[in-house]
Amino acid sequence: MHDPERRHYPRIKAKVPVELRCPGTAPMRTATDEISIGGCYIETMFTMDIGTNVELVLSLDGENIHATGTIATKYPQVGNGIDFQNMSAAESKKLSDFVSKHEHDQES
């Protein structure tokens, strides 16, 4: 389903609540299926077109992480892959710590 060669960062299976904001549409609440420090995959019936810019608010362990992203993959009525484009250094560190912690949990 995914081309592992395109990935720059390891992804983990994790259900992280996320709110997506896209110009001209109501905010969409969903959850990630996979996440890395470079992007995430969300399952949604209402997929967005590749190249669409989105704002994301990820809820990580009770803290909100704000990022902008671009839709990178589209599987109609299944989900979208999103590449993160912009995130503050502090929030990027929180995401990196979250991924590292859960990566070790999944290996054991």
N, CA, C and O atoms as CSV, one atom per row, in Angstrom:
chain,resi,resn,atom,element,x,y,z
A,1,MET,N,N,0.824,-1.189,0.000
A,1,MET,CA,C,0.000,0.000,0.000
A,1,MET,C,C,0.869,1.254,0.000
A,1,MET,O,O,0.572,2.215,-0.709
A,2,HIS,N,N,1.942,1.248,0.794
A,2,HIS,CA,C,2.854,2.401,0.829
A,2,HIS,C,C,4.193,1.994,0.233
A,2,HIS,O,O,4.597,0.836,0.344
A,3,ASP,N,N,4.872,2.923,-0.388
A,3,ASP,CA,C,6.204,2.663,-0.933
A,3,ASP,C,C,7.230,3.017,0.133
A,3,ASP,O,O,7.484,4.200,0.360
A,4,PRO,N,N,7.832,2.024,0.800
A,4,PRO,CA,C,8.758,2.320,1.898
A,4,PRO,C,C,9.982,3.116,1.452
A,4,PRO,O,O,10.622,3.767,2.278
A,5,GLU,N,N,10.320,3.076,0.164
A,5,GLU,CA,C,11.487,3.802,-0.324
A,5,GLU,C,C,11.302,5.320,-0.258
A,5,GLU,O,O,12.287,6.059,-0.240
A,6,ARG,N,N,10.056,5.793,-0.223
A,6,ARG,CA,C,9.793,7.230,-0.197
A,6,ARG,C,C,9.950,7.815,1.201
A,6,ARG,O,O,10.033,9.035,1.345
A,7,ARG,N,N,9.992,6.993,2.213
A,7,ARG,CA,C,10.008,7.469,3.586
A,7,ARG,C,C,11.399,7.885,4.020
A,7,ARG,O,O,12.386,7.190,3.779
A,8,HIS,N,N,11.449,9.051,4.674
A,8,HIS,CA,C,12.717,9.531,5.212
A,8,HIS,C,C,12.856,9.214,6.700
A,8,HIS,O,O,13.961,9.235,7.243
A,9,TYR,N,N,11.733,8.921,7.358
A,9,TYR,CA,C,11.728,8.675,8.800
A,9,TYR,C,C,10.907,7.421,9.087
A,9,TYR,O,O,9.942,7.131,8.379
A,10,PRO,N,N,11.290,6.680,10.123
A,10,PRO,CA,C,10.494,5.504,10.474
A,10,PRO,C,C,9.114,5.926,10.973
A,10,PRO,O,O,8.978,6.913,11.697
A,11,ARG,N,N,8.100,5.169,10.579
A,11,ARG,CA,C,6.734,5.442,11.036
A,11,ARG,C,C,6.337,4.404,12.066
A,11,ARG,O,O,6.784,3.258,12.037
A,12,ILE,N,N,5.480,4.844,12.982
A,12,ILE,CA,C,4.930,3.936,13.980
A,12,ILE,C,C,3.420,3.884,13.810
A,12,ILE,O,O,2.807,4.841,13.339
A,13,LYS,N,N,2.824,2.760,14.195
A,13,LYS,CA,C,1.367,2.651,14.235
A,13,LYS,C,C,0.930,3.351,15.515
A,13,LYS,O,O,1.303,2.935,16.612
A,14,ALA,N,N,0.137,4.417,15.378
A,14,ALA,CA,C,-0.341,5.133,16.557
A,14,ALA,C,C,-1.606,5.905,16.210
A,14,ALA,O,O,-1.676,6.577,15.182
A,15,LYS,N,N,-2.598,5.799,17.077
A,15,LYS,CA,C,-3.848,6.551,16.915
A,15,LYS,C,C,-3.688,7.872,17.679
A,15,LYS,O,O,-3.914,7.939,18.887
A,16,VAL,N,N,-3.299,8.904,16.957
A,16,VAL,CA,C,-3.148,10.236,17.539
A,16,VAL,C,C,-4.309,11.096,17.046
A,16,VAL,O,O,-4.476,11.269,15.839
A,17,PRO,N,N,-5.123,11.643,17.970
A,17,PRO,CA,C,-6.198,12.531,17.529
A,17,PRO,C,C,-5.633,13.723,16.758
A,17,PRO,O,O,-4.629,14.312,17.157
A,18,VAL,N,N,-6.284,14.067,15.655
A,18,VAL,CA,C,-5.807,15.180,14.830
A,18,VAL,C,C,-7.008,15.963,14.302
A,18,VAL,O,O,-8.037,15.395,13.938
A,19,GLU,N,N,-6.841,17.278,14.274
A,19,GLU,CA,C,-7.828,18.135,13.624
A,19,GLU,C,C,-7.160,18.721,12.391
A,19,GLU,O,O,-6.082,19.310,12.474
A,20,LEU,N,N,-7.813,18.553,11.250
A,20,LEU,CA,C,-7.294,19.076,9.981
A,20,LEU,C,C,-8.100,20.295,9.580
A,20,LEU,O,O,-9.330,20.294,9.643
A,21,ARG,N,N,-7.393,21.330,9.166
A,21,ARG,CA,C,-8.061,22.523,8.658
A,21,ARG,C,C,-7.563,22.769,7.248
A,21,ARG,O,O,-6.363,22.849,6.989
A,22,CYS,N,N,-8.518,22.885,6.352
A,22,CYS,CA,C,-8.231,23.084,4.949
A,22,CYS,C,C,-9.019,24.309,4.495
A,22,CYS,O,O,-10.193,24.434,4.846
A,23,PRO,N,N,-8.413,25.221,3.725
A,23,PRO,CA,C,-9.131,26.425,3.299
A,23,PRO,C,C,-10.470,26.096,2.640
A,23,PRO,O,O,-10.545,25.246,1.752
A,24,GLY,N,N,-11.527,26.782,3.087
A,24,GLY,CA,C,-12.830,26.626,2.457
A,24,GLY,C,C,-13.661,25.453,2.934
A,24,GLY,O,O,-14.757,25.230,2.420
A,25,THR,N,N,-13.160,24.686,3.920
A,25,THR,CA,C,-13.938,23.563,4.439
A,25,THR,C,C,-13.956,23.615,5.966
A,25,THR,O,O,-13.112,24.257,6.589
A,26,ALA,N,N,-14.924,22.933,6.547
A,26,ALA,CA,C,-15.014,22.854,8.006
A,26,ALA,C,C,-13.864,21.990,8.528
A,26,ALA,O,O,-13.416,21.073,7.840
A,27,PRO,N,N,-13.386,22.279,9.741
A,27,PRO,CA,C,-12.331,21.426,10.317
A,27,PRO,C,C,-12.795,19.975,10.405
A,27,PRO,O,O,-13.963,19.704,10.684
A,28,MET,N,N,-11.875,19.051,10.166
A,28,MET,CA,C,-12.177,17.625,10.205
A,28,MET,C,C,-11.401,16.998,11.357
A,28,MET,O,O,-10.188,17.172,11.469
A,29,ARG,N,N,-12.109,16.273,12.204
A,29,ARG,CA,C,-11.461,15.552,13.298
A,29,ARG,C,C,-11.348,14.083,12.930
A,29,ARG,O,O,-12.321,13.449,12.522
A,30,THR,N,N,-10.147,13.559,13.084
A,30,THR,CA,C,-9.905,12.153,12.790
A,30,THR,C,C,-8.736,11.710,13.668
A,30,THR,O,O,-8.444,12.350,14.678
A,31,ALA,N,N,-8.086,10.649,13.300
A,31,ALA,CA,C,-6.899,10.184,14.029
A,31,ALA,C,C,-5.903,9.624,13.030
A,31,ALA,O,O,-6.267,9.168,11.946
A,32,THR,N,N,-4.647,9.668,13.421
A,32,THR,CA,C,-3.621,9.083,12.563
A,32,THR,C,C,-3.709,7.562,12.665
A,32,THR,O,O,-4.179,7.017,13.663
A,33,ASP,N,N,-3.251,6.898,11.624
A,33,ASP,CA,C,-3.074,5.454,11.650
A,33,ASP,C,C,-1.593,5.158,11.857
A,33,ASP,O,O,-1.211,4.218,12.554
A,34,GLU,N,N,-0.767,6.004,11.220
A,34,GLU,CA,C,0.697,5.936,11.361
A,34,GLU,C,C,1.209,7.368,11.473
A,34,GLU,O,O,0.590,8.306,10.971
A,35,ILE,N,N,2.355,7.517,12.144
A,35,ILE,CA,C,2.937,8.848,12.278
A,35,ILE,C,C,4.455,8.743,12.357
A,35,ILE,O,O,4.993,7.765,12.875
A,36,SER,N,N,5.136,9.756,11.838
A,36,SER,CA,C,6.592,9.868,11.958
A,36,SER,C,C,6.897,11.348,12.176
A,36,SER,O,O,5.985,12.173,12.205
A,37,ILE,N,N,8.172,11.681,12.327
A,37,ILE,CA,C,8.491,13.105,12.478
A,37,ILE,C,C,8.370,13.843,11.151
A,37,ILE,O,O,8.413,15.073,11.120
A,38,GLY,N,N,8.220,13.106,10.058
A,38,GLY,CA,C,8.095,13.740,8.747
A,38,GLY,C,C,6.688,13.797,8.196
A,38,GLY,O,O,6.438,14.500,7.217
A,39,GLY,N,N,5.741,13.054,8.818
A,39,GLY,CA,C,4.393,13.054,8.294
A,39,GLY,C,C,3.518,12.026,8.989
A,39,GLY,O,O,3.921,11.396,9.967
A,40,CYS,N,N,2.300,11.870,8.455
A,40,CYS,CA,C,1.381,10.909,9.049
A,40,CYS,C,C,0.441,10.363,7.979
A,40,CYS,O,O,0.361,10.884,6.867
A,41,TYR,N,N,-0.253,9.319,8.341
A,41,TYR,CA,C,-1.282,8.748,7.482
A,41,TYR,C,C,-2.575,8.758,8.280
A,41,TYR,O,O,-2.618,8.286,9.416
A,42,ILE,N,N,-3.633,9.302,7.676
A,42,ILE,CA,C,-4.930,9.329,8.334
A,42,ILE,C,C,-5.918,8.493,7.534
A,42,ILE,O,O,-5.868,8.459,6.305
A,43,GLU,N,N,-6.818,7.818,8.247
A,43,GLU,CA,C,-7.888,7.089,7.598
A,43,GLU,C,C,-9.109,7.986,7.583
A,43,GLU,O,O,-9.536,8.466,8.632
A,44,THR,N,N,-9.679,8.220,6.407
A,44,THR,CA,C,-10.861,9.050,6.280
A,44,THR,C,C,-11.624,8.678,5.015
A,44,THR,O,O,-11.024,8.384,3.981
A,45,MET,N,N,-12.937,8.694,5.106
A,45,MET,CA,C,-13.774,8.446,3.924
A,45,MET,C,C,-13.665,9.608,2.945
A,45,MET,O,O,-13.784,9.431,1.732
A,46,PHE,N,N,-13.434,10.813,3.497
A,46,PHE,CA,C,-13.439,12.032,2.687
A,46,PHE,C,C,-12.001,12.461,2.423
A,46,PHE,O,O,-11.466,13.319,3.125
A,47,THR,N,N,-11.388,11.874,1.428
A,47,THR,CA,C,-9.986,12.136,1.143
A,47,THR,C,C,-9.813,13.480,0.432
A,47,THR,O,O,-10.715,13.974,-0.245
A,48,MET,N,N,-8.628,14.046,0.612
A,48,MET,CA,C,-8.280,15.317,-0.018
A,48,MET,C,C,-7.336,15.060,-1.184
A,48,MET,O,O,-6.656,14.035,-1.230
A,49,ASP,N,N,-7.300,15.998,-2.122
A,49,ASP,CA,C,-6.471,15.844,-3.303
A,49,ASP,C,C,-4.995,16.054,-2.991
A,49,ASP,O,O,-4.641,16.864,-2.134
A,50,ILE,N,N,-4.136,15.315,-3.696
A,50,ILE,CA,C,-2.688,15.464,-3.553
A,50,ILE,C,C,-2.313,16.916,-3.857
A,50,ILE,O,O,-2.810,17.515,-4.810
A,51,GLY,N,N,-1.427,17.466,-3.028
A,51,GLY,CA,C,-0.982,18.843,-3.205
A,51,GLY,C,C,-1.750,19.844,-2.359
A,51,GLY,O,O,-1.339,21.000,-2.252
A,52,THR,N,N,-2.869,19.419,-1.750
A,52,THR,CA,C,-3.648,20.313,-0.898
A,52,THR,C,C,-2.845,20.649,0.360
A,52,THR,O,O,-2.272,19.764,0.995
A,53,ASN,N,N,-2.810,21.928,0.709
A,53,ASN,CA,C,-2.149,22.357,1.943
A,53,ASN,C,C,-3.145,22.318,3.087
A,53,ASN,O,O,-4.292,22.739,2.939
A,54,VAL,N,N,-2.698,21.808,4.233
A,54,VAL,CA,C,-3.560,21.687,5.405
A,54,VAL,C,C,-2.835,22.194,6.641
A,54,VAL,O,O,-1.605,22.217,6.695
A,55,GLU,N,N,-3.614,22.598,7.626
A,55,GLU,CA,C,-3.096,22.880,8.956
A,55,GLU,C,C,-3.525,21.716,9.830
A,55,GLU,O,O,-4.650,21.229,9.715
A,56,LEU,N,N,-2.632,21.268,10.704
A,56,LEU,CA,C,-2.930,20.137,11.579
A,56,LEU,C,C,-2.726,20.531,13.028
A,56,LEU,O,O,-1.824,21.301,13.358
A,57,VAL,N,N,-3.570,19.995,13.884
A,57,VAL,CA,C,-3.367,20.087,15.321
A,57,VAL,C,C,-3.398,18.648,15.834
A,57,VAL,O,O,-4.448,18.006,15.851
A,58,LEU,N,N,-2.239,18.156,16.247
A,58,LEU,CA,C,-2.104,16.793,16.765
A,58,LEU,C,C,-2.185,16.840,18.287
A,58,LEU,O,O,-1.579,17.711,18.911
A,59,SER,N,N,-2.924,15.918,18.888
A,59,SER,CA,C,-3.019,15.841,20.350
A,59,SER,C,C,-2.115,14.716,20.838
A,59,SER,O,O,-2.476,13.540,20.792
A,60,LEU,N,N,-0.935,15.104,21.304
A,60,LEU,CA,C,0.056,14.122,21.772
A,60,LEU,C,C,0.124,14.145,23.291
A,60,LEU,O,O,0.566,15.132,23.880
A,61,ASP,N,N,-0.307,13.074,23.921
A,61,ASP,CA,C,-0.231,12.969,25.372
A,61,ASP,C,C,-0.756,14.230,26.065
A,61,ASP,O,O,-0.142,14.733,27.005
A,62,GLY,N,N,-1.898,14.732,25.590
A,62,GLY,CA,C,-2.522,15.885,26.220
A,62,GLY,C,C,-1.998,17.238,25.778
A,62,GLY,O,O,-2.495,18.267,26.235
A,63,GLU,N,N,-1.011,17.259,24.902
A,63,GLU,CA,C,-0.464,18.518,24.396
A,63,GLU,C,C,-0.791,18.657,22.914
A,63,GLU,O,O,-0.750,17.683,22.162
A,64,ASN,N,N,-1.118,19.882,22.504
A,64,ASN,CA,C,-1.397,20.128,21.089
A,64,ASN,C,C,-0.123,20.505,20.349
A,64,ASN,O,O,0.641,21.360,20.797
A,65,ILE,N,N,0.096,19.853,19.206
A,65,ILE,CA,C,1.225,20.132,18.326
A,65,ILE,C,C,0.642,20.714,17.039
A,65,ILE,O,O,-0.185,20.080,16.385
A,66,HIS,N,N,1.074,21.911,16.681
A,66,HIS,CA,C,0.582,22.579,15.473
A,66,HIS,C,C,1.593,22.402,14.348
A,66,HIS,O,O,2.802,22.505,14.559
A,67,ALA,N,N,1.082,22.135,13.152
A,67,ALA,CA,C,1.945,21.952,11.978
A,67,ALA,C,C,1.169,22.318,10.726
A,67,ALA,O,O,-0.061,22.345,10.724
A,68,THR,N,N,1.902,22.598,9.671
A,68,THR,CA,C,1.292,22.684,8.349
A,68,THR,C,C,1.795,21.488,7.566
A,68,THR,O,O,2.870,20.954,7.838
A,69,GLY,N,N,1.005,21.078,6.592
A,69,GLY,CA,C,1.387,19.916,5.808
A,69,GLY,C,C,0.796,19.967,4.415
A,69,GLY,O,O,-0.014,20.833,4.087
A,70,THR,N,N,1.225,19.015,3.608
A,70,THR,CA,C,0.736,18.880,2.240
A,70,THR,C,C,0.300,17.436,2.027
A,70,THR,O,O,0.989,16.500,2.432
A,71,ILE,N,N,-0.857,17.268,1.383
A,71,ILE,CA,C,-1.334,15.918,1.080
A,71,ILE,C,C,-0.381,15.290,0.058
A,71,ILE,O,O,-0.166,15.836,-1.024
A,72,ALA,N,N,0.184,14.133,0.422
A,72,ALA,CA,C,1.188,13.479,-0.426
A,72,ALA,C,C,0.631,12.249,-1.150
A,72,ALA,O,O,1.054,11.933,-2.262
A,73,THR,N,N,-0.321,11.557,-0.510
A,73,THR,CA,C,-0.923,10.376,-1.133
A,73,THR,C,C,-2.423,10.406,-0.907
A,73,THR,O,O,-2.911,10.999,0.056
A,74,LYS,N,N,-3.149,9.757,-1.812
A,74,LYS,CA,C,-4.608,9.712,-1.708
A,74,LYS,C,C,-5.086,8.320,-2.084
A,74,LYS,O,O,-4.800,7.819,-3.171
A,75,TYR,N,N,-5.817,7.708,-1.169
A,75,TYR,CA,C,-6.467,6.427,-1.419
A,75,TYR,C,C,-7.954,6.673,-1.207
A,75,TYR,O,O,-8.414,6.648,-0.065
A,76,PRO,N,N,-8.734,6.913,-2.286
A,76,PRO,CA,C,-10.136,7.294,-2.149
A,76,PRO,C,C,-10.923,6.398,-1.196
A,76,PRO,O,O,-10.841,5.172,-1.262
A,77,GLN,N,N,-11.679,7.029,-0.318
A,77,GLN,CA,C,-12.513,6.389,0.701
A,77,GLN,C,C,-11.706,5.539,1.674
A,77,GLN,O,O,-12.270,4.707,2.385
A,78,VAL,N,N,-10.395,5.739,1.712
A,78,VAL,CA,C,-9.542,5.017,2.657
A,78,VAL,C,C,-8.750,6.001,3.505
A,78,VAL,O,O,-8.842,5.968,4.732
A,79,GLY,N,N,-7.956,6.896,2.857
A,79,GLY,CA,C,-7.171,7.835,3.648
A,79,GLY,C,C,-6.194,8.649,2.831
A,79,GLY,O,O,-6.119,8.538,1.608
A,80,ASN,N,N,-5.440,9.478,3.554
A,80,ASN,CA,C,-4.434,10.353,2.960
A,80,ASN,C,C,-3.121,10.251,3.728
A,80,ASN,O,O,-3.100,10.083,4.947
A,81,GLY,N,N,-2.031,10.356,2.979
A,81,GLY,CA,C,-0.713,10.542,3.572
A,81,GLY,C,C,-0.409,12.030,3.559
A,81,GLY,O,O,-0.653,12.709,2.562
A,82,ILE,N,N,0.120,12.536,4.659
A,82,ILE,CA,C,0.402,13.964,4.791
A,82,ILE,C,C,1.868,14.151,5.142
A,82,ILE,O,O,2.367,13.557,6.098
A,83,ASP,N,N,2.559,14.983,4.363
A,83,ASP,CA,C,3.940,15.366,4.684
A,83,ASP,C,C,3.899,16.634,5.512
A,83,ASP,O,O,3.273,17.616,5.111
A,84,PHE,N,N,4.564,16.626,6.676
A,84,PHE,CA,C,4.641,17.839,7.477
A,84,PHE,C,C,5.585,18.823,6.802
A,84,PHE,O,O,6.669,18.444,6.358
A,85,GLN,N,N,5.176,20.084,6.725
A,85,GLN,CA,C,5.994,21.116,6.084
A,85,GLN,C,C,6.633,22.071,7.085
A,85,GLN,O,O,7.792,22.456,6.933
A,86,ASN,N,N,5.882,22.446,8.098
A,86,ASN,CA,C,6.370,23.455,9.019
A,86,ASN,C,C,5.874,23.153,10.428
A,86,ASN,O,O,4.685,22.931,10.656
A,87,MET,N,N,6.823,23.152,11.372
A,87,MET,CA,C,6.518,22.877,12.769
A,87,MET,C,C,7.608,23.542,13.592
A,87,MET,O,O,8.775,23.523,13.201
A,88,SER,N,N,7.247,24.125,14.719
A,88,SER,CA,C,8.272,24.778,15.540
A,88,SER,C,C,9.267,23.734,16.037
A,88,SER,O,O,8.947,22.548,16.118
A,89,ALA,N,N,10.463,24.182,16.365
A,89,ALA,CA,C,11.507,23.264,16.846
A,89,ALA,C,C,11.062,22.550,18.121
A,89,ALA,O,O,11.311,21.355,18.285
A,90,ALA,N,N,10.403,23.283,19.023
A,90,ALA,CA,C,9.957,22.684,20.286
A,90,ALA,C,C,8.904,21.607,20.035
A,90,ALA,O,O,8.936,20.548,20.661
A,91,GLU,N,N,7.967,21.876,19.116
A,91,GLU,CA,C,6.924,20.893,18.828
A,91,GLU,C,C,7.476,19.712,18.046
A,91,GLU,O,O,7.020,18.582,18.224
A,92,SER,N,N,8.449,19.961,17.184
A,92,SER,CA,C,9.107,18.884,16.458
A,92,SER,C,C,9.815,17.939,17.439
A,92,SER,O,O,9.804,16.722,17.251
A,93,LYS,N,N,10.425,18.503,18.476
A,93,LYS,CA,C,11.108,17.696,19.491
A,93,LYS,C,C,10.090,16.834,20.250
A,93,LYS,O,O,10.344,15.658,20.513
A,94,LYS,N,N,8.940,17.422,20.600
A,94,LYS,CA,C,7.892,16.646,21.292
A,94,LYS,C,C,7.437,15.481,20.423
A,94,LYS,O,O,7.267,14.366,20.918
A,95,LEU,N,N,7.241,15.730,19.132
A,95,LEU,CA,C,6.810,14.676,18.217
A,95,LEU,C,C,7.887,13.603,18.087
A,95,LEU,O,O,7.590,12.409,18.096
A,96,SER,N,N,9.131,14.037,17.967
A,96,SER,CA,C,10.249,13.095,17.861
A,96,SER,C,C,10.334,12.211,19.106
A,96,SER,O,O,10.540,11.002,18.997
A,97,ASP,N,N,10.177,12.808,20.282
A,97,ASP,CA,C,10.213,12.037,21.531
A,97,ASP,C,C,9.065,11.029,21.583
A,97,ASP,O,O,9.251,9.886,22.001
A,98,PHE,N,N,7.877,11.464,21.154
A,98,PHE,CA,C,6.705,10.594,21.133
A,98,PHE,C,C,6.943,9.393,20.212
A,98,PHE,O,O,6.684,8.251,20.592
A,99,VAL,N,N,7.437,9.659,18.999
A,99,VAL,CA,C,7.693,8.588,18.031
A,99,VAL,C,C,8.758,7.624,18.574
A,99,VAL,O,O,8.596,6.406,18.492
A,100,SER,N,N,9.836,8.171,19.122
A,100,SER,CA,C,10.910,7.316,19.658
A,100,SER,C,C,10.395,6.416,20.773
A,100,SER,O,O,10.694,5.222,20.806
A,101,LYS,N,N,9.620,6.994,21.684
A,101,LYS,CA,C,9.082,6.230,22.808
A,101,LYS,C,C,8.194,5.091,22.307
A,101,LYS,O,O,8.323,3.957,22.767
A,102,HIS,N,N,7.296,5.387,21.370
A,102,HIS,CA,C,6.378,4.372,20.885
A,102,HIS,C,C,7.046,3.370,19.938
A,102,HIS,O,O,6.599,2.229,19.816
A,103,GLU,N,N,8.102,3.799,19.280
A,103,GLU,CA,C,8.864,2.894,18.407
A,103,GLU,C,C,9.467,1.775,19.259
A,103,GLU,O,O,9.433,0.605,18.880
A,104,HIS,N,N,10.017,2.151,20.409
A,104,HIS,CA,C,10.604,1.150,21.313
A,104,HIS,C,C,9.529,0.235,21.896
A,104,HIS,O,O,9.753,-0.962,22.072
A,105,ASP,N,N,8.351,0.809,22.198
A,105,ASP,CA,C,7.240,0.000,22.722
A,105,ASP,C,C,6.813,-1.055,21.716
A,105,ASP,O,O,6.504,-2.184,22.096
A,106,GLN,N,N,6.791,-0.695,20.414
A,106,GLN,CA,C,6.327,-1.619,19.387
A,106,GLN,C,C,7.357,-2.705,19.072
A,106,GLN,O,O,7.017,-3.776,18.569
A,107,GLU,N,N,8.617,-2.409,19.377
A,107,GLU,CA,C,9.655,-3.407,19.115
A,107,GLU,C,C,9.688,-4.496,20.180
A,107,GLU,O,O,10.131,-5.614,19.918
A,108,SER,N,N,9.219,-4.170,21.379
A,108,SER,CA,C,9.299,-5.141,22.478
A,108,SER,C,C,8.077,-6.014,22.591
A,108,SER,O,O,8.010,-6.873,23.470
